[in-house]
């Protein structure tokens, strides 16, 4: 099971950039660092921009239709 299945923010290792990357599914915000602890901290404390999340949700619904 991937972290994407449980939480809106997933943390992954980018083998091309050699960085840990956290990405939010709701607002598309992201954070990257060579230190996994920094990325985990960002993921744990991330709060979505409500306007961006609503806009992206609207675009995603229209694309599915």
PDBQT receptor file of N, H, CA, C and O in Angstrom, charges set to zero:
ATOM      1  N   UNK A   1       0.847  -1.177   0.000  1.00  0.00    +0.000 N 
ATOM      2  CA  UNK A   1       0.000   0.000   0.000  1.00  0.00    +0.000 C 
ATOM      3  C   UNK A   1       0.892   1.240   0.000  1.00  0.00    +0.000 C 
ATOM      4  O   UNK A   1       1.842   1.339   0.777  1.00  0.00    +0.000 OA
ATOM      5  N   UNK A   2       0.582   2.140  -0.848  1.00  0.00    +0.000 N 
ATOM      6  H   UNK A   2      -0.190   2.059  -1.479  1.00  0.00    +0.000 HD
ATOM      7  CA  UNK A   2       1.340   3.375  -0.956  1.00  0.00    +0.000 C 
ATOM      8  C   UNK A   2       0.779   4.421   0.002  1.00  0.00    +0.000 C 
ATOM      9  O   UNK A   2      -0.383   4.349   0.402  1.00  0.00    +0.000 OA
ATOM     10  N   UNK A   3       1.618   5.397   0.366  1.00  0.00    +0.000 N 
ATOM     11  H   UNK A   3       2.562   5.455   0.041  1.00  0.00    +0.000 HD
ATOM     12  CA  UNK A   3       1.140   6.472   1.245  1.00  0.00    +0.000 C 
ATOM     13  C   UNK A   3       0.046   7.289   0.572  1.00  0.00    +0.000 C 
ATOM     14  O   UNK A   3      -0.738   7.952   1.251  1.00  0.00    +0.000 OA
ATOM     15  N   UNK A   4      -0.014   7.246  -0.773  1.00  0.00    +0.000 N 
ATOM     16  H   UNK A   4       0.624   6.707  -1.324  1.00  0.00    +0.000 HD
ATOM     17  CA  UNK A   4      -1.052   7.980  -1.501  1.00  0.00    +0.000 C 
ATOM     18  C   UNK A   4      -2.435   7.415  -1.211  1.00  0.00    +0.000 C 
ATOM     19  O   UNK A   4      -3.424   8.140  -1.321  1.00  0.00    +0.000 OA
ATOM     20  N   UNK A   5      -2.532   6.133  -0.841  1.00  0.00    +0.000 N 
ATOM     21  H   UNK A   5      -1.729   5.544  -0.751  1.00  0.00    +0.000 HD
ATOM     22  CA  UNK A   5      -3.819   5.500  -0.587  1.00  0.00    +0.000 C 
ATOM     23  C   UNK A   5      -4.429   5.927   0.740  1.00  0.00    +0.000 C 
ATOM     24  O   UNK A   5      -5.631   5.762   0.945  1.00  0.00    +0.000 OA
ATOM     25  N   UNK A   6      -3.623   6.473   1.642  1.00  0.00    +0.000 N 
ATOM     26  H   UNK A   6      -2.646   6.607   1.475  1.00  0.00    +0.000 HD
ATOM     27  CA  UNK A   6      -4.091   6.777   2.986  1.00  0.00    +0.000 C 
ATOM     28  C   UNK A   6      -4.111   8.277   3.272  1.00  0.00    +0.000 C 
ATOM     29  O   UNK A   6      -5.071   8.777   3.860  1.00  0.00    +0.000 OA
ATOM     30  N   UNK A   7      -3.071   8.997   2.868  1.00  0.00    +0.000 N 
ATOM     31  H   UNK A   7      -2.292   8.590   2.390  1.00  0.00    +0.000 HD
ATOM     32  CA  UNK A   7      -2.939  10.414   3.184  1.00  0.00    +0.000 C 
ATOM     33  C   UNK A   7      -2.892  11.250   1.908  1.00  0.00    +0.000 C 
ATOM     34  O   UNK A   7      -2.463  10.767   0.861  1.00  0.00    +0.000 OA
ATOM     35  N   UNK A   8      -3.335  12.513   1.999  1.00  0.00    +0.000 N 
ATOM     36  H   UNK A   8      -3.684  12.906   2.850  1.00  0.00    +0.000 HD
ATOM     37  CA  UNK A   8      -3.280  13.369   0.810  1.00  0.00    +0.000 C 
ATOM     38  C   UNK A   8      -1.857  13.766   0.425  1.00  0.00    +0.000 C 
ATOM     39  O   UNK A   8      -1.614  14.137  -0.723  1.00  0.00    +0.000 OA
ATOM     40  N   UNK A   9      -0.910  13.694   1.366  1.00  0.00    +0.000 N 
ATOM     41  H   UNK A   9      -1.107  13.392   2.299  1.00  0.00    +0.000 HD
ATOM     42  CA  UNK A   9       0.477  14.031   1.063  1.00  0.00    +0.000 C 
ATOM     43  C   UNK A   9       1.293  12.744   1.033  1.00  0.00    +0.000 C 
ATOM     44  O   UNK A   9       1.370  12.018   2.024  1.00  0.00    +0.000 OA
ATOM     45  N   UNK A  10       1.893  12.477  -0.111  1.00  0.00    +0.000 N 
ATOM     46  H   UNK A  10       1.830  13.066  -0.916  1.00  0.00    +0.000 HD
ATOM     47  CA  UNK A  10       2.735  11.295  -0.258  1.00  0.00    +0.000 C 
ATOM     48  C   UNK A  10       4.197  11.683  -0.273  1.00  0.00    +0.000 C 
ATOM     49  O   UNK A  10       4.559  12.748  -0.773  1.00  0.00    +0.000 OA
ATOM     50  N   UNK A  11       5.036  10.821   0.272  1.00  0.00    +0.000 N 
ATOM     51  H   UNK A  11       4.741   9.956   0.678  1.00  0.00    +0.000 HD
ATOM     52  CA  UNK A  11       6.478  11.043   0.300  1.00  0.00    +0.000 C 
ATOM     53  C   UNK A  11       7.137   9.942  -0.516  1.00  0.00    +0.000 C 
ATOM     54  O   UNK A  11       6.869   8.757  -0.318  1.00  0.00    +0.000 OA
ATOM     55  N   UNK A  12       7.999  10.349  -1.430  1.00  0.00    +0.000 N 
ATOM     56  H   UNK A  12       8.217  11.312  -1.591  1.00  0.00    +0.000 HD
ATOM     57  CA  UNK A  12       8.664   9.403  -2.326  1.00  0.00    +0.000 C 
ATOM     58  C   UNK A  12      10.135   9.772  -2.477  1.00  0.00    +0.000 C 
ATOM     59  O   UNK A  12      10.537  10.899  -2.185  1.00  0.00    +0.000 OA
ATOM     60  N   UNK A  13      10.924   8.823  -2.931  1.00  0.00    +0.000 N 
ATOM     61  H   UNK A  13      10.598   7.907  -3.168  1.00  0.00    +0.000 HD
ATOM     62  CA  UNK A  13      12.325   9.058  -3.285  1.00  0.00    +0.000 C 
ATOM     63  C   UNK A  13      12.387   9.243  -4.792  1.00  0.00    +0.000 C 
ATOM     64  O   UNK A  13      11.941   8.374  -5.541  1.00  0.00    +0.000 OA
ATOM     65  N   UNK A  14      12.929  10.353  -5.241  1.00  0.00    +0.000 N 
ATOM     66  H   UNK A  14      13.292  11.059  -4.633  1.00  0.00    +0.000 HD
ATOM     67  CA  UNK A  14      13.096  10.610  -6.668  1.00  0.00    +0.000 C 
ATOM     68  C   UNK A  14      14.496  10.160  -7.065  1.00  0.00    +0.000 C 
ATOM     69  O   UNK A  14      15.486  10.808  -6.726  1.00  0.00    +0.000 OA
ATOM     70  N   UNK A  15      14.570   9.046  -7.785  1.00  0.00    +0.000 N 
ATOM     71  H   UNK A  15      13.766   8.520  -8.060  1.00  0.00    +0.000 HD
ATOM     72  CA  UNK A  15      15.868   8.479  -8.160  1.00  0.00    +0.000 C 
ATOM     73  C   UNK A  15      16.611   9.335  -9.180  1.00  0.00    +0.000 C 
ATOM     74  O   UNK A  15      17.837   9.267  -9.261  1.00  0.00    +0.000 OA
ATOM     75  N   UNK A  16      15.895  10.132  -9.953  1.00  0.00    +0.000 N 
ATOM     76  H   UNK A  16      14.899  10.187  -9.888  1.00  0.00    +0.000 HD
ATOM     77  CA  UNK A  16      16.537  10.987 -10.953  1.00  0.00    +0.000 C 
ATOM     78  C   UNK A  16      17.195  12.196 -10.284  1.00  0.00    +0.000 C 
ATOM     79  O   UNK A  16      18.326  12.557 -10.609  1.00  0.00    +0.000 OA
ATOM     80  N   UNK A  17      16.472  12.816  -9.345  1.00  0.00    +0.000 N 
ATOM     81  H   UNK A  17      15.553  12.523  -9.082  1.00  0.00    +0.000 HD
ATOM     82  CA  UNK A  17      16.982  14.011  -8.666  1.00  0.00    +0.000 C 
ATOM     83  C   UNK A  17      17.776  13.687  -7.401  1.00  0.00    +0.000 C 
ATOM     84  O   UNK A  17      18.458  14.553  -6.853  1.00  0.00    +0.000 OA
ATOM     85  N   UNK A  18      17.685  12.436  -6.940  1.00  0.00    +0.000 N 
ATOM     86  H   UNK A  18      17.131  11.732  -7.385  1.00  0.00    +0.000 HD
ATOM     87  CA  UNK A  18      18.311  12.026  -5.682  1.00  0.00    +0.000 C 
ATOM     88  C   UNK A  18      17.817  12.878  -4.518  1.00  0.00    +0.000 C 
ATOM     89  O   UNK A  18      18.599  13.361  -3.700  1.00  0.00    +0.000 OA
ATOM     90  N   UNK A  19      16.493  13.050  -4.469  1.00  0.00    +0.000 N 
ATOM     91  H   UNK A  19      15.858  12.658  -5.134  1.00  0.00    +0.000 HD
ATOM     92  CA  UNK A  19      15.852  13.831  -3.410  1.00  0.00    +0.000 C 
ATOM     93  C   UNK A  19      14.621  13.106  -2.897  1.00  0.00    +0.000 C 
ATOM     94  O   UNK A  19      13.984  12.338  -3.618  1.00  0.00    +0.000 OA
ATOM     95  N   UNK A  20      14.300  13.362  -1.646  1.00  0.00    +0.000 N 
ATOM     96  H   UNK A  20      14.818  13.985  -1.060  1.00  0.00    +0.000 HD
ATOM     97  CA  UNK A  20      13.023  12.932  -1.091  1.00  0.00    +0.000 C 
ATOM     98  C   UNK A  20      12.020  14.020  -1.471  1.00  0.00    +0.000 C 
ATOM     99  O   UNK A  20      12.318  15.208  -1.352  1.00  0.00    +0.000 OA
ATOM    100  N   UNK A  21      10.838  13.621  -1.925  1.00  0.00    +0.000 N 
ATOM    101  H   UNK A  21      10.596  12.655  -2.022  1.00  0.00    +0.000 HD
ATOM    102  CA  UNK A  21       9.846  14.579  -2.398  1.00  0.00    +0.000 C 
ATOM    103  C   UNK A  21       8.505  14.283  -1.744  1.00  0.00    +0.000 C 
ATOM    104  O   UNK A  21       8.060  13.135  -1.713  1.00  0.00    +0.000 OA
ATOM    105  N   UNK A  22       7.864  15.323  -1.223  1.00  0.00    +0.000 N 
ATOM    106  H   UNK A  22       8.226  16.255  -1.248  1.00  0.00    +0.000 HD
ATOM    107  CA  UNK A  22       6.505  15.218  -0.697  1.00  0.00    +0.000 C 
ATOM    108  C   UNK A  22       5.600  16.008  -1.629  1.00  0.00    +0.000 C 
ATOM    109  O   UNK A  22       5.920  17.130  -2.022  1.00  0.00    +0.000 OA
ATOM    110  N   UNK A  23       4.464  15.408  -1.978  1.00  0.00    +0.000 N 
ATOM    111  H   UNK A  23       4.204  14.496  -1.659  1.00  0.00    +0.000 HD
ATOM    112  CA  UNK A  23       3.505  16.083  -2.868  1.00  0.00    +0.000 C 
ATOM    113  C   UNK A  23       2.110  15.943  -2.288  1.00  0.00    +0.000 C 
ATOM    114  O   UNK A  23       1.732  14.877  -1.803  1.00  0.00    +0.000 OA
ATOM    115  N   UNK A  24       1.356  17.016  -2.342  1.00  0.00    +0.000 N 
ATOM    116  H   UNK A  24       1.663  17.881  -2.737  1.00  0.00    +0.000 HD
ATOM    117  CA  UNK A  24      -0.024  17.003  -1.872  1.00  0.00    +0.000 C 
ATOM    118  C   UNK A  24      -0.953  16.754  -3.057  1.00  0.00    +0.000 C 
ATOM    119  O   UNK A  24      -0.861  17.433  -4.080  1.00  0.00    +0.000 OA
ATOM    120  N   UNK A  25      -1.843  15.779  -2.915  1.00  0.00    +0.000 N 
ATOM    121  H   UNK A  25      -1.918  15.227  -2.084  1.00  0.00    +0.000 HD
ATOM    122  CA  UNK A  25      -2.803  15.458  -3.979  1.00  0.00    +0.000 C 
ATOM    123  C   UNK A  25      -3.899  16.510  -4.101  1.00  0.00    +0.000 C 
ATOM    124  O   UNK A  25      -4.471  16.689  -5.176  1.00  0.00    +0.000 OA
ATOM    125  N   UNK A  26      -4.194  17.200  -3.015  1.00  0.00    +0.000 N 
ATOM    126  H   UNK A  26      -3.729  17.055  -2.142  1.00  0.00    +0.000 HD
ATOM    127  CA  UNK A  26      -5.313  18.152  -3.020  1.00  0.00    +0.000 C 
ATOM    128  C   UNK A  26      -4.957  19.493  -3.640  1.00  0.00    +0.000 C 
ATOM    129  O   UNK A  26      -5.718  20.026  -4.446  1.00  0.00    +0.000 OA
ATOM    130  N   UNK A  27      -3.790  20.048  -3.263  1.00  0.00    +0.000 N 
ATOM    131  H   UNK A  27      -3.171  19.614  -2.608  1.00  0.00    +0.000 HD
ATOM    132  CA  UNK A  27      -3.462  21.405  -3.726  1.00  0.00    +0.000 C 
ATOM    133  C   UNK A  27      -2.228  21.452  -4.625  1.00  0.00    +0.000 C 
ATOM    134  O   UNK A  27      -1.850  22.527  -5.091  1.00  0.00    +0.000 OA
ATOM    135  N   UNK A  28      -1.595  20.309  -4.875  1.00  0.00    +0.000 N 
ATOM    136  H   UNK A  28      -1.901  19.436  -4.496  1.00  0.00    +0.000 HD
ATOM    137  CA  UNK A  28      -0.428  20.193  -5.760  1.00  0.00    +0.000 C 
ATOM    138  C   UNK A  28       0.824  20.868  -5.211  1.00  0.00    +0.000 C 
ATOM    139  O   UNK A  28       1.790  21.053  -5.951  1.00  0.00    +0.000 OA
ATOM    140  N   UNK A  29       0.831  21.237  -3.941  1.00  0.00    +0.000 N 
ATOM    141  H   UNK A  29       0.047  21.086  -3.340  1.00  0.00    +0.000 HD
ATOM    142  CA  UNK A  29       2.028  21.797  -3.325  1.00  0.00    +0.000 C 
ATOM    143  C   UNK A  29       3.048  20.677  -3.143  1.00  0.00    +0.000 C 
ATOM    144  O   UNK A  29       2.677  19.510  -3.013  1.00  0.00    +0.000 OA
ATOM    145  N   UNK A  30       4.318  21.029  -3.134  1.00  0.00    +0.000 N 
ATOM    146  H   UNK A  30       4.619  21.976  -3.240  1.00  0.00    +0.000 HD
ATOM    147  CA  UNK A  30       5.348  20.005  -2.975  1.00  0.00    +0.000 C 
ATOM    148  C   UNK A  30       6.551  20.580  -2.240  1.00  0.00    +0.000 C 
ATOM    149  O   UNK A  30       6.728  21.793  -2.130  1.00  0.00    +0.000 OA
ATOM    150  N   UNK A  31       7.368  19.659  -1.742  1.00  0.00    +0.000 N 
ATOM    151  H   UNK A  31       7.224  18.674  -1.831  1.00  0.00    +0.000 HD
ATOM    152  CA  UNK A  31       8.583  20.030  -1.026  1.00  0.00    +0.000 C 
ATOM    153  C   UNK A  31       9.613  18.946  -1.292  1.00  0.00    +0.000 C 
ATOM    154  O   UNK A  31       9.280  17.761  -1.270  1.00  0.00    +0.000 OA
ATOM    155  N   UNK A  32      10.859  19.331  -1.542  1.00  0.00    +0.000 N 
ATOM    156  H   UNK A  32      11.130  20.294  -1.559  1.00  0.00    +0.000 HD
ATOM    157  CA  UNK A  32      11.921  18.363  -1.810  1.00  0.00    +0.000 C 
ATOM    158  C   UNK A  32      13.155  18.701  -0.988  1.00  0.00    +0.000 C 
ATOM    159  O   UNK A  32      13.471  19.868  -0.755  1.00  0.00    +0.000 OA
ATOM    160  N   UNK A  33      13.844  17.652  -0.555  1.00  0.00    +0.000 N 
ATOM    161  H   UNK A  33      13.587  16.704  -0.744  1.00  0.00    +0.000 HD
ATOM    162  CA  UNK A  33      15.063  17.832   0.222  1.00  0.00    +0.000 C 
ATOM    163  C   UNK A  33      15.883  16.553   0.155  1.00  0.00    +0.000 C 
ATOM    164  O   UNK A  33      15.349  15.472  -0.097  1.00  0.00    +0.000 OA
ATOM    165  N   UNK A  34      17.164  16.684   0.378  1.00  0.00    +0.000 N 
ATOM    166  H   UNK A  34      17.598  17.562   0.583  1.00  0.00    +0.000 HD
ATOM    167  CA  UNK A  34      18.013  15.494   0.473  1.00  0.00    +0.000 C 
ATOM    168  C   UNK A  34      17.855  14.823   1.834  1.00  0.00    +0.000 C 
ATOM    169  O   UNK A  34      18.321  13.701   2.034  1.00  0.00    +0.000 OA
ATOM    170  N   UNK A  35      17.203  15.504   2.763  1.00  0.00    +0.000 N 
ATOM    171  H   UNK A  35      16.825  16.415   2.601  1.00  0.00    +0.000 HD
ATOM    172  CA  UNK A  35      17.002  14.975   4.118  1.00  0.00    +0.000 C 
ATOM    173  C   UNK A  35      15.570  14.474   4.285  1.00  0.00    +0.000 C 
ATOM    174  O   UNK A  35      14.616  15.247   4.200  1.00  0.00    +0.000 OA
ATOM    175  N   UNK A  36      15.437  13.194   4.517  1.00  0.00    +0.000 N 
ATOM    176  H   UNK A  36      16.212  12.566   4.586  1.00  0.00    +0.000 HD
ATOM    177  CA  UNK A  36      14.096  12.610   4.633  1.00  0.00    +0.000 C 
ATOM    178  C   UNK A  36      13.318  13.193   5.806  1.00  0.00    +0.000 C 
ATOM    179  O   UNK A  36      12.100  13.342   5.719  1.00  0.00    +0.000 OA
ATOM    180  N   UNK A  37      13.996  13.524   6.895  1.00  0.00    +0.000 N 
ATOM    181  H   UNK A  37      14.987  13.402   6.966  1.00  0.00    +0.000 HD
ATOM    182  CA  UNK A  37      13.318  14.092   8.060  1.00  0.00    +0.000 C 
ATOM    183  C   UNK A  37      12.645  15.417   7.748  1.00  0.00    +0.000 C 
ATOM    184  O   UNK A  37      11.541  15.683   8.223  1.00  0.00    +0.000 OA
ATOM    185  N   UNK A  38      13.304  16.251   6.951  1.00  0.00    +0.000 N 
ATOM    186  H   UNK A  38      14.201  16.035   6.565  1.00  0.00    +0.000 HD
ATOM    187  CA  UNK A  38      12.710  17.537   6.569  1.00  0.00    +0.000 C 
ATOM    188  C   UNK A  38      11.447  17.328   5.744  1.00  0.00    +0.000 C 
ATOM    189  O   UNK A  38      10.449  18.022   5.933  1.00  0.00    +0.000 OA
ATOM    190  N   UNK A  39      11.499  16.368   4.831  1.00  0.00    +0.000 N 
ATOM    191  H   UNK A  39      12.310  15.804   4.677  1.00  0.00    +0.000 HD
ATOM    192  CA  UNK A  39      10.345  16.093   3.974  1.00  0.00    +0.000 C 
ATOM    193  C   UNK A  39       9.201  15.512   4.803  1.00  0.00    +0.000 C 
ATOM    194  O   UNK A  39       8.044  15.890   4.617  1.00  0.00    +0.000 OA
ATOM    195  N   UNK A  40       9.517  14.604   5.709  1.00  0.00    +0.000 N 
ATOM    196  H   UNK A  40      10.457  14.297   5.860  1.00  0.00    +0.000 HD
ATOM    197  CA  UNK A  40       8.486  14.038   6.583  1.00  0.00    +0.000 C 
ATOM    198  C   UNK A  40       7.847  15.112   7.450  1.00  0.00    +0.000 C 
ATOM    199  O   UNK A  40       6.630  15.118   7.633  1.00  0.00    +0.000 OA
ATOM    200  N   UNK A  41       8.659  16.024   7.985  1.00  0.00    +0.000 N 
ATOM    201  H   UNK A  41       9.647  16.019   7.836  1.00  0.00    +0.000 HD
ATOM    202  CA  UNK A  41       8.123  17.119   8.803  1.00  0.00    +0.000 C 
ATOM    203  C   UNK A  41       7.197  18.007   7.984  1.00  0.00    +0.000 C 
ATOM    204  O   UNK A  41       6.131  18.402   8.457  1.00  0.00    +0.000 OA
ATOM    205  N   UNK A  42       7.602  18.321   6.758  1.00  0.00    +0.000 N 
ATOM    206  H   UNK A  42       8.468  18.000   6.374  1.00  0.00    +0.000 HD
ATOM    207  CA  UNK A  42       6.756  19.149   5.894  1.00  0.00    +0.000 C 
ATOM    208  C   UNK A  42       5.437  18.438   5.623  1.00  0.00    +0.000 C 
ATOM    209  O   UNK A  42       4.370  19.048   5.698  1.00  0.00    +0.000 OA
ATOM    210  N   UNK A  43       5.511  17.158   5.310  1.00  0.00    +0.000 N 
ATOM    211  H   UNK A  43       6.378  16.663   5.249  1.00  0.00    +0.000 HD
ATOM    212  CA  UNK A  43       4.300  16.385   5.017  1.00  0.00    +0.000 C 
ATOM    213  C   UNK A  43       3.371  16.337   6.227  1.00  0.00    +0.000 C 
ATOM    214  O   UNK A  43       2.151  16.421   6.080  1.00  0.00    +0.000 OA
ATOM    215  N   UNK A  44       3.944  16.202   7.416  1.00  0.00    +0.000 N 
ATOM    216  H   UNK A  44       4.934  16.133   7.535  1.00  0.00    +0.000 HD
ATOM    217  CA  UNK A  44       3.134  16.117   8.634  1.00  0.00    +0.000 C 
ATOM    218  C   UNK A  44       2.462  17.435   8.988  1.00  0.00    +0.000 C 
ATOM    219  O   UNK A  44       1.399  17.432   9.609  1.00  0.00    +0.000 OA
ATOM    220  N   UNK A  45       3.058  18.561   8.608  1.00  0.00    +0.000 N 
ATOM    221  H   UNK A  45       3.922  18.563   8.104  1.00  0.00    +0.000 HD
ATOM    222  CA  UNK A  45       2.520  19.864   9.000  1.00  0.00    +0.000 C 
ATOM    223  C   UNK A  45       1.877  20.631   7.847  1.00  0.00    +0.000 C 
ATOM    224  O   UNK A  45       1.411  21.754   8.038  1.00  0.00    +0.000 OA
ATOM    225  N   UNK A  46       1.846  20.038   6.657  1.00  0.00    +0.000 N 
ATOM    226  H   UNK A  46       2.224  19.126   6.502  1.00  0.00    +0.000 HD
ATOM    227  CA  UNK A  46       1.301  20.728   5.482  1.00  0.00    +0.000 C 
ATOM    228  C   UNK A  46      -0.183  21.036   5.653  1.00  0.00    +0.000 C 
ATOM    229  O   UNK A  46      -0.955  20.194   6.111  1.00  0.00    +0.000 OA
ATOM    230  N   UNK A  47      -0.562  22.233   5.283  1.00  0.00    +0.000 N 
ATOM    231  H   UNK A  47       0.065  22.917   4.910  1.00  0.00    +0.000 HD
ATOM    232  CA  UNK A  47      -1.966  22.651   5.235  1.00  0.00    +0.000 C 
ATOM    233  C   UNK A  47      -2.226  23.197   3.839  1.00  0.00    +0.000 C 
ATOM    234  O   UNK A  47      -1.519  24.084   3.361  1.00  0.00    +0.000 OA
ATOM    235  N   UNK A  48      -3.245  22.658   3.198  1.00  0.00    +0.000 N 
ATOM    236  H   UNK A  48      -3.820  21.937   3.587  1.00  0.00    +0.000 HD
ATOM    237  CA  UNK A  48      -3.564  23.068   1.830  1.00  0.00    +0.000 C 
ATOM    238  C   UNK A  48      -4.063  24.502   1.774  1.00  0.00    +0.000 C 
ATOM    239  O   UNK A  48      -4.705  24.998   2.700  1.00  0.00    +0.000 OA
ATOM    240  N   UNK A  49      -3.753  25.148   0.668  1.00  0.00    +0.000 N 
ATOM    241  H   UNK A  49      -3.232  24.745  -0.085  1.00  0.00    +0.000 HD
ATOM    242  CA  UNK A  49      -4.366  26.425   0.339  1.00  0.00    +0.000 C 
ATOM    243  C   UNK A  49      -5.786  26.084  -0.109  1.00  0.00    +0.000 C 
ATOM    244  O   UNK A  49      -5.956  25.441  -1.144  1.00  0.00    +0.000 OA
ATOM    245  N   UNK A  50      -6.813  26.498   0.644  1.00  0.00    +0.000 N 
ATOM    246  H   UNK A  50      -6.675  27.020   1.486  1.00  0.00    +0.000 HD
ATOM    247  CA  UNK A  50      -8.181  26.089   0.321  1.00  0.00    +0.000 C 
ATOM    248  C   UNK A  50      -8.645  26.528  -1.068  1.00  0.00    +0.000 C 
ATOM    249  O   UNK A  50      -9.379  25.796  -1.732  1.00  0.00    +0.000 OA
ATOM    250  N   UNK A  51      -8.230  27.704  -1.509  1.00  0.00    +0.000 N 
ATOM    251  H   UNK A  51      -7.634  28.298  -0.970  1.00  0.00    +0.000 HD
ATOM    252  CA  UNK A  51      -8.638  28.175  -2.835  1.00  0.00    +0.000 C 
ATOM    253  C   UNK A  51      -8.016  27.326  -3.938  1.00  0.00    +0.000 C 
ATOM    254  O   UNK A  51      -8.688  26.987  -4.913  1.00  0.00    +0.000 OA
ATOM    255  N   UNK A  52      -6.746  26.982  -3.793  1.00  0.00    +0.000 N 
ATOM    256  H   UNK A  52      -6.200  27.257  -3.001  1.00  0.00    +0.000 HD
ATOM    257  CA  UNK A  52      -6.077  26.155  -4.796  1.00  0.00    +0.000 C 
ATOM    258  C   UNK A  52      -6.682  24.752  -4.818  1.00  0.00    +0.000 C 
ATOM    259  O   UNK A  52      -6.910  24.195  -5.892  1.00  0.00    +0.000 OA
ATOM    260  N   UNK A  53      -6.941  24.182  -3.654  1.00  0.00    +0.000 N 
ATOM    261  H   UNK A  53      -6.756  24.635  -2.782  1.00  0.00    +0.000 HD
ATOM    262  CA  UNK A  53      -7.529  22.844  -3.582  1.00  0.00    +0.000 C 
ATOM    263  C   UNK A  53      -8.907  22.824  -4.245  1.00  0.00    +0.000 C 
ATOM    264  O   UNK A  53      -9.234  21.881  -4.966  1.00  0.00    +0.000 OA
ATOM    265  N   UNK A  54      -9.713  23.856  -4.004  1.00  0.00    +0.000 N 
ATOM    266  H   UNK A  54      -9.448  24.622  -3.418  1.00  0.00    +0.000 HD
ATOM    267  CA  UNK A  54     -11.044  23.927  -4.611  1.00  0.00    +0.000 C 
ATOM    268  C   UNK A  54     -10.944  24.075  -6.128  1.00  0.00    +0.000 C 
ATOM    269  O   UNK A  54     -11.692  23.431  -6.864  1.00  0.00    +0.000 OA
ATOM    270  N   UNK A  55     -10.040  24.907  -6.591  1.00  0.00    +0.000 N 
ATOM    271  H   UNK A  55      -9.433  25.430  -5.993  1.00  0.00    +0.000 HD
ATOM    272  CA  UNK A  55      -9.854  25.103  -8.027  1.00  0.00    +0.000 C 
ATOM    273  C   UNK A  55      -9.398  23.809  -8.704  1.00  0.00    +0.000 C 
ATOM    274  O   UNK A  55      -9.938  23.435  -9.745  1.00  0.00    +0.000 OA
ATOM    275  N   UNK A  56      -8.430  23.137  -8.134  1.00  0.00    +0.000 N 
ATOM    276  H   UNK A  56      -7.991  23.441  -7.289  1.00  0.00    +0.000 HD
ATOM    277  CA  UNK A  56      -7.946  21.886  -8.718  1.00  0.00    +0.000 C 
ATOM    278  C   UNK A  56      -9.013  20.803  -8.690  1.00  0.00    +0.000 C 
ATOM    279  O   UNK A  56      -9.098  19.990  -9.610  1.00  0.00    +0.000 OA
ATOM    280  N   UNK A  57      -9.822  20.787  -7.646  1.00  0.00    +0.000 N 
ATOM    281  H   UNK A  57      -9.752  21.448  -6.899  1.00  0.00    +0.000 HD
ATOM    282  CA  UNK A  57     -10.913  19.823  -7.567  1.00  0.00    +0.000 C 
ATOM    283  C   UNK A  57     -11.918  20.072  -8.684  1.00  0.00    +0.000 C 
ATOM    284  O   UNK A  57     -12.405  19.126  -9.303  1.00  0.00    +0.000 OA
ATOM    285  N   UNK A  58     -12.227  21.326  -8.942  1.00  0.00    +0.000 N 
ATOM    286  H   UNK A  58     -11.832  22.095  -8.438  1.00  0.00    +0.000 HD
ATOM    287  CA  UNK A  58     -13.165  21.685 -10.001  1.00  0.00    +0.000 C 
ATOM    288  C   UNK A  58     -12.622  21.274 -11.367  1.00  0.00    +0.000 C 
ATOM    289  O   UNK A  58     -13.361  20.722 -12.183  1.00  0.00    +0.000 OA
ATOM    290  N   UNK A  59     -11.360  21.531 -11.621  1.00  0.00    +0.000 N 
ATOM    291  H   UNK A  59     -10.760  21.979 -10.959  1.00  0.00    +0.000 HD
ATOM    292  CA  UNK A  59     -10.743  21.165 -12.897  1.00  0.00    +0.000 C 
ATOM    293  C   UNK A  59     -10.746  19.652 -13.063  1.00  0.00    +0.000 C 
ATOM    294  O   UNK A  59     -11.019  19.155 -14.156  1.00  0.00    +0.000 OA
ATOM    295  N   UNK A  60     -10.448  18.916 -12.007  1.00  0.00    +0.000 N 
ATOM    296  H   UNK A  60     -10.226  19.319 -11.119  1.00  0.00    +0.000 HD
ATOM    297  CA  UNK A  60     -10.408  17.456 -12.063  1.00  0.00    +0.000 C 
ATOM    298  C   UNK A  60     -11.793  16.878 -12.352  1.00  0.00    +0.000 C 
ATOM    299  O   UNK A  60     -11.911  15.914 -13.108  1.00  0.00    +0.000 OA
ATOM    300  N   UNK A  61     -12.834  17.451 -11.764  1.00  0.00    +0.000 N 
ATOM    301  H   UNK A  61     -12.738  18.234 -11.150  1.00  0.00    +0.000 HD
ATOM    302  CA  UNK A  61     -14.205  16.985 -12.000  1.00  0.00    +0.000 C 
ATOM    303  C   UNK A  61     -14.598  17.237 -13.448  1.00  0.00    +0.000 C 
ATOM    304  O   UNK A  61     -15.222  16.382 -14.077  1.00  0.00    +0.000 OA
ATOM    305  N   UNK A  62     -14.247  18.384 -13.977  1.00  0.00    +0.000 N 
ATOM    306  H   UNK A  62     -13.740  19.079 -13.467  1.00  0.00    +0.000 HD
ATOM    307  CA  UNK A  62     -14.582  18.701 -15.372  1.00  0.00    +0.000 C 
ATOM    308  C   UNK A  62     -13.844  17.782 -16.336  1.00  0.00    +0.000 C 
ATOM    309  O   UNK A  62     -14.396  17.395 -17.365  1.00  0.00    +0.000 OA
ATOM    310  N   UNK A  63     -12.605  17.429 -16.016  1.00  0.00    +0.000 N 
ATOM    311  H   UNK A  63     -12.155  17.743 -15.180  1.00  0.00    +0.000 HD
ATOM    312  CA  UNK A  63     -11.830  16.545 -16.878  1.00  0.00    +0.000 C 
ATOM    313  C   UNK A  63     -12.461  15.152 -16.902  1.00  0.00    +0.000 C 
ATOM    314  O   UNK A  63     -12.470  14.501 -17.946  1.00  0.00    +0.000 OA
ATOM    315  N   UNK A  64     -12.984  14.690 -15.773  1.00  0.00    +0.000 N 
ATOM    316  H   UNK A  64     -12.977  15.220 -14.924  1.00  0.00    +0.000 HD
ATOM    317  CA  UNK A  64     -13.591  13.362 -15.685  1.00  0.00    +0.000 C 
ATOM    318  C   UNK A  64     -14.906  13.293 -16.449  1.00  0.00    +0.000 C 
ATOM    319  O   UNK A  64     -15.310  12.216 -16.888  1.00  0.00    +0.000 OA
ATOM    320  N   UNK A  65     -15.571  14.416 -16.611  1.00  0.00    +0.000 N 
ATOM    321  H   UNK A  65     -15.243  15.290 -16.254  1.00  0.00    +0.000 HD
ATOM    322  CA  UNK A  65     -16.881  14.434 -17.275  1.00  0.00    +0.000 C 
ATOM    323  C   UNK A  65     -16.784  14.322 -18.746  1.00  0.00    +0.000 C 
ATOM    324  O   UNK A  65     -17.804  14.323 -19.434  1.00  0.00    +0.000 OA
TER     325      UNK A  65
